[in-house]
Amino acid sequence: MIYTISVIILVIIIEVLIRTVVKKASEKKLREHRQKALKESLTKDYSNISSSLKRVELQNPLARILIVEKDEELLDKLRSLLVLDGYSVDSVISGMEAHQLCLLNHYDFVFTGEKTRDISGEELTNRIKQKRPDIDVIIITESVSSATPYDLIKEGAIDFIQKPYVDNRLNDFVRKHLSKRREKIKSELEKSIKTSSITENIPAGYFLLKNHIWGYIEENGFIRFGLDTFAMRLLGIIDTVDFANLNITLSKENPLFVVKKNTFDIYFNMNLNGLKVVGANVKIRQNFEDLYQNPYKNWICKIETDRIKEIVSLAMFGKEANEYIKSECEKLKAELTNLSINFDKSILEQVDNETFQKLVNMFFEK
């Protein structure tokens, strides 16, 4: 009996040792891969995107982080620590660069100093939370005894971390906030599923134009476009979509796409010339009900342009976009009430051609 127990214990010990060795070997290989990615990425030139941008992309990162730090030596150290811990990292020295990158890319966190090369951390935090409230801001501070980091938390930052950075402390700090962020997103997702409606929030990383076209900027610089929940609720399940021809340059005469419903052609324009169409999602023609039910998961067309900043200047993000959809919804309800039309039923089944054209002019021709 004692012999049998001894053998079992020995087997368990050997198994634990094997697992430990395999785990350490795997962690070593992963770290070497991250070190290689860090070294190679820092030799690349991203100045065409942002003048001081350094970008390190990992496969399956834990999160995407943007760092803004005017002290380049400290910036290098923080970038290295985060990459080796498993995060994809963009880094710049300018607050205005960081603000523009937040409008163009998805980030989970922004780490910013109390002062950047050109603007204060307070101003940057305020700008980010106005346009991209989905991004969590963390303050890099030299002293926790000063009032500055606490003032920045009042502006919307979620926490602060003190210089100098310590590897284990930084890792624990980011993991803690990543866990909180995931729980928050999960909770909001469950809530949105229960209350999904015409005013469903626009997803993080997307932007909205006033004629209810949503956009999403891909990493290659192309921009996907589709119709928001408001547009699909008003139009209902459409008959078909006419796409602009590939490689055509958009203008007032060449719309982004045309939605056909009953006897109507609804034109969706970009109101900017010089945008080239490079893709059309013809698969949506197979099931327009899916487009109606999941408008943000089903893009309609794609463009290539060097005028991204002009498009972004016309766009609404985060809270601003969601508030705009809600205001348009209230405007639609008021208009339908005046016409004695039930908002909760299929709108187009209750209006005549003249009224429908009026609604199209009111909400889509902007």
C-alpha positions in Angstrom: 0.0 0.0 0.0 2.8 2.4 1.0 4.7 1.4 -2.1 1.7 2.2 -4.3 1.1 5.6 -2.7 4.8 6.4 -3.2 4.6 5.6 -6.9 1.6 7.8 -7.3 3.2 10.7 -5.6 6.4 10.2 -7.7 4.3 10.2 -10.9 2.5 13.4 -9.8 5.8 15.1 -9.0 7.3 14.1 -12.4 4.2 15.4 -14.2 4.4 18.7 -12.4 8.1 19.0 -13.2 7.4 18.2 -16.9 4.6 20.8 -17.1 6.9 23.4 -15.4 9.7 22.8 -17.9 7.3 22.9 -20.9 5.7 26.1 -19.5 9.1 27.8 -19.0 10.2 26.8 -22.5 7.0 28.1 -24.0 7.3 31.4 -22.1 11.0 31.7 -23.2 10.0 31.2 -26.8 7.2 33.7 -26.6 9.4 36.3 -25.0 12.0 35.8 -27.7 9.3 36.3 -30.3 8.2 39.5 -28.6 11.8 40.8 -28.4 12.2 40.1 -32.1 9.0 41.9 -33.0 10.1 44.9 -30.8 13.5 45.1 -32.5 12.2 44.8 -36.1 9.2 47.1 -35.6 11.3 50.0 -34.3 13.3 50.0 -37.5 10.2 50.8 -39.6 9.2 54.3 -40.6 5.6 55.3 -39.8 6.1 59.0 -40.3 3.5 59.0 -43.1 0.9 58.2 -40.5 2.2 60.3 -37.6 5.6 62.1 -37.4 6.9 60.5 -34.2 5.0 57.2 -34.3 6.7 54.0 -33.3 4.5 50.9 -33.7 5.0 47.3 -32.4 2.4 44.8 -33.4 2.1 41.4 -31.8 0.0 38.4 -32.9 -3.0 37.9 -30.5 -2.0 40.8 -28.1 -3.6 41.1 -24.7 -4.6 44.6 -25.6 -3.6 47.6 -27.8 -2.0 50.5 -26.0 -1.0 54.0 -27.1 1.7 55.7 -25.0 2.3 59.5 -25.0 5.5 60.5 -23.3 7.8 63.5 -24.0 10.8 61.9 -22.3 11.9 59.5 -25.1 14.2 57.4 -22.8 11.3 56.7 -20.5 9.0 56.1 -23.5 11.4 53.5 -24.8 11.5 51.7 -21.5 7.7 51.7 -21.0 7.2 50.5 -24.6 9.6 47.6 -24.1 8.1 46.5 -20.8 4.6 46.5 -22.3 5.5 44.7 -25.5 7.4 42.0 -23.6 4.3 41.5 -21.4 2.2 40.8 -24.5 0.7 44.2 -25.6 0.7 45.8 -29.1 2.0 49.3 -28.5 1.9 52.6 -30.5 4.0 55.4 -29.0 4.4 59.2 -29.8 5.8 62.2 -28.0 3.0 64.7 -29.0 -0.4 65.0 -27.5 -2.0 66.2 -30.7 -0.5 63.2 -32.6 -2.0 60.9 -29.9 -5.4 62.6 -30.3 -5.4 62.1 -34.1 -4.3 58.4 -33.7 -7.2 57.8 -31.3 -9.6 59.0 -34.0 -8.1 56.7 -36.5 -7.4 53.5 -34.6 -8.7 51.2 -31.9 -6.9 51.3 -28.5 -7.9 49.8 -25.2 -5.7 52.1 -23.2 -3.8 55.4 -23.6 -0.9 56.1 -21.2 -0.1 59.8 -21.1 2.3 62.0 -19.1 1.0 65.0 -17.2 2.6 67.0 -20.0 3.3 66.0 -23.6 5.5 67.7 -26.1 2.8 70.1 -27.1 -0.3 70.0 -24.8 -1.1 69.0 -21.2 -2.2 65.6 -20.2 -5.4 67.2 -18.9 -6.2 68.6 -22.4 -5.4 65.3 -24.1 -7.6 63.3 -21.6 -10.4 65.7 -22.2 -10.1 65.5 -26.0 -10.0 61.7 -25.9 -13.0 61.3 -23.6 -15.0 63.7 -25.7 -14.4 61.8 -29.0 -13.5 58.3 -27.8 -15.0 57.6 -24.4 -14.5 53.8 -25.1 -10.7 54.3 -24.6 -9.4 54.1 -21.0 -6.8 56.8 -20.1 -4.0 56.1 -17.6 -1.8 58.9 -16.3 2.0 58.6 -16.0 3.0 60.8 -13.0 6.3 61.7 -11.3 4.6 62.2 -7.9 1.4 60.9 -6.4 1.5 63.7 -3.9 0.7 66.4 -6.5 -2.8 67.2 -7.4 -2.3 66.7 -11.1 -3.0 63.0 -11.5 -6.2 63.4 -9.3 -7.3 66.3 -11.4 -6.8 64.2 -14.6 -9.0 61.4 -13.1 -11.7 64.0 -12.7 -11.3 64.6 -16.4 -12.0 60.9 -17.1 -8.7 59.1 -16.6 -9.2 55.8 -14.8 -6.0 55.6 -12.8 -2.3 56.7 -12.6 1.0 55.0 -12.4 4.2 56.5 -11.0 7.6 56.7 -12.6 10.0 54.9 -12.6 8.4 51.8 -14.0 9.0 48.4 -12.3 8.3 45.4 -14.5 6.2 43.2 -12.1 4.3 46.2 -10.7 3.5 47.5 -14.2 2.4 44.0 -15.4 0.1 43.6 -12.4 -1.2 47.2 -12.8 -2.2 46.7 -16.5 -3.6 43.2 -16.0 -5.8 44.5 -13.2 -7.3 47.3 -15.4 -7.5 44.9 -18.4 -9.6 42.6 -16.3 -11.9 45.4 -15.2 -12.2 46.7 -18.8 -13.2 43.2 -20.0 -15.8 42.9 -17.3 -17.2 46.3 -18.1 -17.4 45.5 -21.8 -19.0 42.2 -21.1 -21.6 43.9 -18.9 -22.3 46.6 -21.4 -22.6 44.0 -24.2 -25.1 41.9 -22.2 -27.1 45.1 -21.5 -27.1 46.2 -25.1 -28.3 42.7 -26.2 -31.3 43.1 -23.9 -32.1 46.6 -25.0 -31.0 46.6 -28.6 -33.1 49.0 -30.6 -33.0 51.8 -33.1 -30.7 53.8 -30.8 -28.1 51.0 -30.4 -24.7 52.5 -29.6 -22.2 52.7 -32.4 -19.3 50.2 -31.8 -16.0 51.3 -30.5 -13.6 52.4 -33.2 -16.4 53.3 -35.6 -17.4 56.8 -36.6 -20.7 58.3 -37.9 -21.5 60.8 -40.6 -24.7 63.0 -40.4 -26.4 61.1 -43.2 -26.3 57.9 -41.1 -23.3 56.3 -42.9 -20.9 54.7 -40.4 -17.2 54.3 -41.2 -14.4 52.1 -39.9 -10.7 52.8 -40.8 -8.8 49.6 -41.4 -5.1 49.2 -40.5 -4.2 49.4 -44.3 -5.8 52.8 -44.5 -8.9 51.7 -46.4 -12.3 52.8 -44.9 -15.3 50.5 -44.8 -18.8 52.2 -44.9 -22.3 51.0 -44.0 -25.6 52.2 -42.7 -26.4 52.7 -39.0 -29.2 51.2 -36.9 -31.3 54.4 -37.4 -31.1 54.1 -41.2 -32.0 50.4 -41.2 -34.9 50.9 -38.8 -36.4 53.7 -41.0 -35.8 51.8 -44.3 -36.6 48.3 -43.1 -35.4 45.3 -45.1 -34.3 46.9 -48.4 -34.8 45.5 -51.9 -31.2 45.8 -53.2 -28.1 48.0 -53.2 -26.4 49.5 -56.2 -22.6 49.8 -55.6 -20.3 52.4 -57.2 -18.0 50.9 -59.8 -14.6 49.8 -58.5 -11.9 52.4 -58.9 -14.4 55.1 -59.7 -13.7 58.5 -58.1 -16.7 59.7 -56.0 -18.5 63.0 -56.6 -22.0 64.4 -56.3 -22.8 62.6 -59.6 -21.2 59.3 -58.3 -22.6 58.4 -54.9 -21.0 56.0 -52.5 -24.0 53.6 -53.0 -27.7 53.7 -53.8 -30.3 51.8 -51.7 -33.4 50.7 -53.5 -36.7 50.3 -51.5 -40.1 49.9 -53.2 -40.1 52.5 -56.0 -37.4 54.7 -54.4 -33.7 55.2 -55.0 -32.0 56.6 -51.9 -28.6 58.1 -52.7 -25.8 58.1 -50.0 -23.1 60.6 -50.8 -19.8 61.4 -49.1 -19.9 65.1 -49.9 -16.1 64.9 -50.6 -14.6 64.6 -54.0 -11.5 62.5 -54.8 -12.3 59.3 -52.9 -11.7 56.1 -54.9 -14.0 53.0 -54.4 -11.9 49.8 -54.0 -14.4 47.3 -52.6 -18.1 46.3 -52.6 -19.6 43.8 -50.3 -21.7 42.0 -52.8 -22.4 39.2 -50.4 -25.0 41.3 -48.5 -27.3 41.0 -51.6 -27.8 37.3 -50.6 -29.5 38.3 -47.3 -30.7 41.9 -46.7 -32.4 40.7 -43.5 -28.9 40.2 -42.0 -28.0 43.7 -42.9 -31.1 44.9 -41.2 -30.4 42.9 -38.0 -26.6 43.5 -37.8 -25.9 46.8 -39.7 -22.5 47.3 -38.0 -21.3 43.8 -38.9 -22.1 44.2 -42.6 -20.2 46.9 -44.5 -21.5 48.0 -47.9 -18.5 49.5 -49.7 -14.9 50.4 -49.2 -12.8 53.4 -50.3 -9.1 54.4 -50.6 -8.1 58.0 -49.9 -5.4 60.3 -48.7 -8.0 62.6 -47.2 -8.6 60.7 -44.0 -8.2 63.8 -41.8 -11.0 65.6 -43.8 -13.3 62.7 -43.4 -12.5 62.5 -39.6 -13.2 66.3 -39.3 -16.8 65.6 -40.5 -17.2 62.5 -38.3 -18.8 61.9 -34.9 -17.3 59.3 -32.5 -18.5 57.6 -29.3 -20.9 59.6 -27.1 -21.3 62.3 -29.8 -22.4 59.7 -32.4 -24.7 58.0 -30.0 -26.3 61.2 -28.9 -26.8 62.2 -32.5 -28.6 58.9 -33.3 -30.9 59.5 -30.3 -31.7 63.0 -31.3 -32.5 61.9 -34.9 -34.8 59.2 -33.3 -36.7 61.8 -31.3 -37.0 64.0 -34.4 -38.4 61.0 -36.4 -40.9 60.2 -33.6 -42.1 63.8 -33.6 -42.5 63.8 -37.3 -44.4 60.5 -37.4 -46.6 61.7 -34.5 -47.6 64.7 -36.5 -48.6 62.4 -39.3 -50.5 60.0 -36.9 -48.0 57.2 -37.8 -47.1 54.4 -35.4 -43.4 54.5 -34.7 -43.3 51.0 -33.4 -44.5 49.4 -36.6 -43.0 49.2 -40.1 -42.7 52.8 -41.0 -42.7 52.5 -44.8 -45.9 50.4 -44.8 -47.7 53.3 -43.2 -46.6 56.3 -45.4 -47.3 57.4 -48.9 -44.7 58.1 -51.5 -44.6 61.9 -50.8 -44.2 61.4 -47.1 -41.4 58.8 -47.6 -39.5 61.2 -49.9 -39.9 63.9 -47.3 -38.3 61.6 -44.6 -35.5 60.6 -47.0 -34.7 64.3 -47.6 -34.9 65.1 -43.9 -32.6 62.3 -42.6 -30.3 61.1 -45.4 -29.6 64.1 -47.7 -27.1 66.0 -45.4 
